[in-house]
């Protein structure tokens, strides 16, 4: 069940922060920086459907797609598959091809395998132009460039087409983001552990706007709208804002009237705070398809300079014997156990508050 545009973003964020608070192994590396250095983007899938041999234009389009993949020398989180429907193919591929309205040859772009629900991002004719738009667009290139240049995150505003709504959302974002350098700070211990690099980090958030009628961004827009189930249906006529960080990963979407200061600050505060979970898939959001040399853009690793906490042994925590016990120096003491319980209690309090806010907001809207 979807929440209203005014409540869905803050509640989902609070629930996530409550969950994050329960994680014990937080380090002093900010979330956005850990993501930039260590979180590999999940691959999107491109399926090229044809019947028989492709003509020269079709072959150039497929070549462009393959050259963008890591195997082809590119940097896009993309895998390419060619399917000749004249040859015996699986039922699942035939079903996928039947769901595409375009005539052969055509392309289907699919979300990463971990994405729930409808996996088709976009489909259309196989041309060199559409092939290039799959892995690149001006907005994605600009977003990646800013992140690699050191910005904390880039807020991408997917406009609704209603000028008043879109301008109001852009003003709210611009005004709130301008406050972030003074309002937020990095973990103070970071300066003690990696002063040389910590002094080069900066808190900076900027805005990129995407017009609804911009043909160059139609695939990127479809990707953003498909990141959550209700963005293309319930909230199709609302502007939607996405904080993009790391190697092109979104956080939760903020929608319509929910694009206001408190929600923006919440997202920015999370991104500049301590990384509490090293596993990408345990964090909200979704990877975007971007062709950018993330690894090559990093001059030095902050994660390598900071001593990370020892990971929790899941076997020990579940009562099973561990084949590689944690060294005695890393075993939690009574004081750290108390700190853990404090974190969990705090997380539960935040979760309870989030549920209370939801009930009050719904009553007000119904009234």
C-alpha positions in Angstrom: 0.0 0.0 0.0 1.4 3.3 -1.0 1.5 6.3 1.3 0.6 9.8 0.3 3.1 12.0 -1.4 3.4 13.9 1.8 4.1 10.9 4.0 5.7 8.2 1.9 9.2 9.6 1.8 9.7 10.6 5.5 8.2 7.3 6.7 10.3 5.1 4.4 13.3 7.1 5.4 12.7 6.8 9.1 12.0 3.1 8.8 15.3 2.7 7.0 17.2 4.8 9.5 15.7 2.7 12.3 17.0 -0.4 10.6 20.4 1.2 10.0 20.6 2.2 13.7 20.5 -1.5 14.6 23.7 -2.3 12.7 26.7 -2.6 15.0 29.7 -2.3 12.7 29.6 1.4 11.8 32.8 3.0 10.6 33.9 6.6 10.2 33.8 6.6 6.4 30.8 8.6 5.2 28.1 6.5 3.5 28.5 8.4 0.1 32.3 7.8 0.1 32.1 4.2 1.0 29.6 3.6 -1.8 31.8 5.5 -4.3 34.8 3.3 -3.4 33.3 -0.1 -2.8 29.8 -0.6 -4.1 29.8 -2.1 -7.6 26.7 -1.2 -9.6 24.4 -4.1 -10.4 24.3 -4.8 -14.2 21.3 -4.0 -16.4 20.5 -6.5 -19.1 20.0 -5.6 -22.8 18.3 -8.1 -25.0 18.5 -7.6 -28.8 15.8 -9.5 -30.6 16.2 -10.2 -34.3 15.1 -12.7 -36.9 18.0 -13.8 -39.0 21.1 -11.7 -39.8 21.2 -8.0 -38.8 21.8 -5.3 -41.4 24.8 -3.0 -41.1 22.9 -0.4 -39.0 21.8 -3.2 -36.6 25.3 -4.6 -36.3 26.7 -1.1 -35.5 24.1 -0.7 -32.8 25.0 -4.0 -31.2 28.7 -3.1 -31.5 28.0 0.2 -29.7 26.2 -1.6 -26.8 29.0 -4.2 -26.4 31.7 -1.6 -26.5 30.1 0.1 -23.5 30.3 -3.0 -21.3 33.4 -3.9 -19.2 34.1 -6.8 -21.5 34.1 -4.5 -24.5 36.4 -2.0 -22.9 33.7 0.4 -21.5 32.5 1.2 -18.0 28.7 0.7 -18.2 27.1 -1.7 -15.7 25.5 -3.5 -18.7 25.3 -7.0 -20.1 24.2 -7.6 -23.7 22.4 -10.6 -25.1 21.5 -11.3 -28.7 18.5 -13.5 -29.5 17.5 -14.7 -32.9 13.8 -15.6 -32.7 14.2 -17.7 -35.9 16.2 -20.2 -33.8 14.6 -22.2 -31.0 14.6 -20.0 -27.9 13.3 -20.4 -24.4 9.7 -19.7 -23.4 10.7 -16.8 -21.1 12.5 -15.0 -24.0 9.6 -15.5 -26.3 7.3 -14.1 -23.6 9.6 -11.1 -23.2 9.7 -10.5 -26.9 5.9 -10.7 -27.1 5.7 -7.9 -24.5 7.6 -5.5 -26.7 5.5 -3.5 -29.2 8.4 -2.7 -31.5 8.9 -4.6 -34.7 12.0 -6.7 -35.1 14.9 -6.0 -34.7 14.3 -4.4 -31.4 15.8 -3.8 -27.9 14.6 -4.5 -24.4 16.4 -2.9 -21.5 15.9 -4.8 -18.2 16.4 -3.7 -14.6 19.1 -5.6 -12.6 17.9 -9.1 -11.5 17.4 -8.0 -7.9 14.8 -5.4 -8.9 11.4 -6.6 -7.9 8.3 -6.3 -10.1 8.2 -5.4 -13.8 11.8 -5.8 -15.1 11.4 -3.9 -18.4 12.8 -0.4 -18.2 12.3 0.5 -21.9 12.0 -1.1 -25.3 12.1 0.1 -28.8 13.6 -0.3 -32.2 17.3 -1.3 -32.7 19.1 1.8 -34.0 22.5 3.3 -33.2 20.8 6.3 -31.6 18.7 4.2 -29.2 21.6 2.0 -28.4 23.7 4.9 -27.3 20.8 6.4 -25.3 20.6 3.2 -23.3 23.9 3.7 -21.5 24.3 7.4 -21.7 22.5 10.7 -21.7 23.5 14.4 -20.8 21.9 14.2 -17.4 23.6 11.0 -16.4 27.0 12.2 -17.7 26.7 15.5 -15.8 25.6 13.6 -12.6 28.5 11.2 -12.8 31.0 14.0 -13.5 29.9 16.0 -10.4 30.0 13.0 -8.2 33.5 12.0 -9.4 34.5 15.7 -8.9 33.8 15.3 -5.2 30.3 16.3 -4.7 28.5 14.4 -2.0 25.5 13.6 -4.1 23.5 15.0 -7.0 19.7 15.4 -6.6 18.0 14.6 -9.9 14.6 16.2 -10.3 12.3 14.4 -12.7 9.8 17.0 -13.7 6.1 16.5 -13.9 5.4 18.8 -16.8 3.4 21.2 -14.5 5.6 24.3 -14.4 4.4 25.6 -11.0 4.9 22.2 -9.3 8.3 21.7 -10.9 9.6 25.2 -10.1 8.4 24.9 -6.5 10.1 21.5 -6.1 13.3 23.0 -7.6 13.2 26.0 -5.3 12.7 23.7 -2.2 15.7 21.6 -3.3 18.0 24.5 -4.1 17.3 26.3 -0.9 17.7 23.3 1.3 20.8 22.0 -0.4 22.4 25.4 0.0 22.2 24.9 3.8 23.9 21.6 3.9 27.6 22.7 4.1 26.8 24.6 7.3 24.2 22.2 8.7 26.0 18.9 8.3 29.5 17.6 9.1 31.5 14.4 8.7 32.2 12.1 11.6 34.8 14.0 13.8 37.0 10.9 14.2 37.6 10.9 10.5 40.2 13.6 10.9 42.1 11.5 13.3 42.2 8.5 11.1 42.8 9.9 7.7 43.5 13.7 8.0 45.2 14.0 4.6 42.2 12.8 2.7 39.5 14.0 5.1 40.5 17.6 4.5 39.9 17.1 0.8 36.3 15.9 1.3 33.5 18.4 1.1 29.8 18.5 1.7 28.2 19.7 -1.5 24.9 18.8 -3.1 23.6 20.1 -6.4 20.6 19.8 -8.6 20.0 18.4 -12.1 16.6 18.8 -13.7 15.1 16.5 -16.3 12.2 17.8 -18.4 9.5 15.3 -19.1 9.6 16.1 -22.9 13.4 15.8 -23.3 13.8 13.0 -25.8 17.5 12.6 -24.9 16.5 11.6 -21.4 13.5 9.3 -22.1 15.3 6.1 -21.1 16.9 7.7 -18.0 13.5 9.0 -17.0 11.9 5.5 -17.5 14.7 4.1 -15.3 13.9 6.6 -12.5 10.2 6.1 -12.7 10.5 2.3 -12.6 12.8 2.4 -9.5 9.7 2.2 -7.3 6.3 0.6 -8.2 4.0 3.6 -7.7 6.1 6.4 -9.3 4.8 5.8 -12.8 1.2 5.3 -11.7 0.0 6.9 -8.4 2.5 9.7 -8.7 2.8 10.0 -12.5 1.7 13.7 -12.4 4.1 14.7 -9.6 7.7 15.9 -9.7 10.0 13.3 -8.1 13.5 13.9 -6.7 16.2 11.3 -6.3 19.5 11.8 -4.4 22.1 10.0 -6.5 25.4 9.1 -4.9 28.2 6.5 -5.0 28.6 5.0 -8.4 25.2 6.1 -9.6 22.9 4.7 -6.9 19.6 6.3 -5.8 18.4 6.6 -2.3 14.6 6.7 -1.7 12.5 8.9 -4.0 10.9 12.1 -2.6 7.6 13.0 -4.3 5.5 16.0 -4.9 4.6 17.9 -1.7 7.1 15.6 0.1 9.9 17.5 -1.6 10.5 19.8 1.4 13.3 20.7 3.7 13.0 18.0 6.4 13.0 15.2 3.9 15.9 16.6 2.0 17.9 17.2 5.2 17.2 13.6 6.3 18.6 12.1 3.1 21.6 14.4 3.0 22.4 13.7 6.7 22.3 9.9 6.0 24.7 10.2 3.1 27.3 12.2 5.1 27.0 10.1 8.2 28.9 7.0 9.2 28.5 4.0 7.0 26.7 1.4 9.1 26.3 -1.3 6.6 28.9 -2.5 4.1 26.4 -4.6 2.1 25.0 -2.5 -0.7 21.8 -4.5 -1.1 20.9 -4.0 2.5 20.5 -0.3 1.8 17.4 1.3 0.1 17.5 2.5 -3.5 18.6 1.2 -6.8 21.6 1.3 -9.1 21.3 3.4 -12.3 22.8 2.5 -15.6 25.7 4.9 -16.2 28.8 4.6 -18.4 31.5 6.2 -16.3 35.1 5.1 -15.2 34.4 5.2 -11.4 37.4 3.3 -10.3 39.8 5.3 -12.5 38.4 8.6 -11.1 39.5 7.8 -7.5 42.9 9.1 -6.7 43.1 7.5 -3.3 41.0 5.3 -1.2 39.6 6.6 2.1 38.3 3.2 3.1 41.8 1.8 2.9 43.1 4.5 5.3 40.4 4.0 7.9 40.4 0.9 10.1 37.0 -0.8 9.6 35.3 -2.6 12.5 35.5 -6.4 12.4 32.4 -7.9 10.6 29.8 -9.7 12.7 30.1 -13.5 12.5 26.6 -14.6 11.6 27.3 -18.1 12.7 28.2 -17.0 16.2 25.3 -14.6 16.5 22.9 -17.4 15.5 24.4 -19.8 18.1 26.4 -22.0 15.6 30.1 -22.7 15.9 32.4 -20.5 13.9 35.1 -22.0 11.8 37.1 -18.7 12.0 36.5 -17.2 15.4 37.0 -13.4 15.9 40.3 -12.5 17.5 40.0 -11.8 21.2 41.0 -8.2 20.7 37.9 -7.7 18.4 35.4 -9.5 20.6 32.7 -7.2 21.9 33.1 -6.2 25.6 30.3 -5.5 28.0 30.4 -1.8 27.2 30.1 -2.4 23.4 27.2 -4.8 24.1 25.5 -2.0 26.0 26.2 0.4 23.1 24.7 -2.2 20.7 21.5 -2.4 22.8 21.3 1.4 23.0 21.5 1.6 19.1 18.8 -1.0 18.7 16.5 0.7 21.3 17.0 4.0 19.6 16.1 2.4 16.2 12.9 1.0 17.6 12.0 4.4 19.1 12.5 6.0 15.7 10.4 3.3 14.0 7.6 3.8 16.5 7.7 7.5 15.9 7.5 7.0 12.1 4.4 4.9 12.5 2.8 7.5 14.7 3.6 10.2 12.1 2.0 8.1 9.4 -1.3 7.7 11.4 -1.5 11.4 12.2 -0.8 12.5 8.6 -3.4 10.1 7.2 -6.1 11.3 9.7 -5.3 14.9 8.7 -5.6 14.2 5.0 -8.8 12.3 5.5 -10.2 15.2 7.6 
